[in-house]
Amino acid sequence: IMSDSSAASRTAESIFNLMLIPGMNETMAQNIFQSGFGSFQSVAQASVEDIMSIPGYDDPTKAEKLIGDA
């Protein structure tokens, strides 16, 4: 069980980590985080099909580019 402040801190840390991906903005990072990816490493290791479940990345070309950028 985590406190609200601890959970918020982990969320902010994860979103900051995702924003290290080139071309990433905070809104995109939040969408990726809410889809279950907590770091750019988890995005880099994901399959194209997994990435395509993220809103805005339903195109295989976009999904592949995100994986490559990560």
Long-range contacts (C-beta under 8 A, 24 or more apart in sequence): 14-38, 14-39, 18-43, 21-66, 21-69, 21-70, 22-69, 23-69, 24-69, 28-56, 31-55, 31-56, 40-70, 41-70, 43-67, 43-70, 44-70
